[in-house]
Amino acid sequence: MAAAKNKTAPKSDEVRKAPVYLPTSNPPKPRMALLIVMAVVAVIWFALLAYLALQQTGTI
């Protein structure tokens, strides 16, 4: 435990550089089907919540 606390600090004369991110030739592809499915699930979820809320108030 004590050995883990005795880390050497980086020297002040070292220059830290920000990492360079290169453009990739294989970017992630957008998945339109997943977007449509998530939108349908969200609409069904909100419709169910509205139905249950109206059922609680006695409107339905």
N, C-alpha and C positions, 0 to 999 in steps of 0.2 A: 504494500500500500504506500509506504513512504518512498519507494523507488519511483512510483508513477508521478509523484509530485515534483521530482527533481528533474524536470525536462529543461533542456537548454533553450533559452530564448533566441530567436533569430537575430543575427547580427544587424546592426542598424545601417551598415554600408551596403547590404544586399538590396538590390532593387527588385521589388515585387511587380510582376507584370500580370495584367488581367488575362484570363484565358481567351484564346481566339477560337471562335466557333466557325468552322468552315461550312459552307452550304453543302447539303447532302444531295446526292443524286437519286435518292430513294425516299422522298417525303411520304408521310402517312396519307393514305387516300381517304377522302371524305366518304362516309357511308350514309347515303341518302335513305336507305331502308331503315337503318337504326334511328335516324332522326324522325322519320314518319311514324315508326312504332312508338317512340317515346312521346310524340305529340298525341297520338291516339290514347295511350295509357294515361297521359295527363288529363285529357278531356274526360275520359271515363271516370277518373278519380275525382275530379271536381264535380261531375254530375252526381256521383254517388254521395259526396259530401253534402251537396245541395239537397238531394232527396232526403237524406237522413236529418238534416237541419229542419226541413219543412215538415217532416214526420214528427219531430219533437214538438213543434209549435202547434200541431194539430191541424195544419192547413190541408194536408193530404188525407 
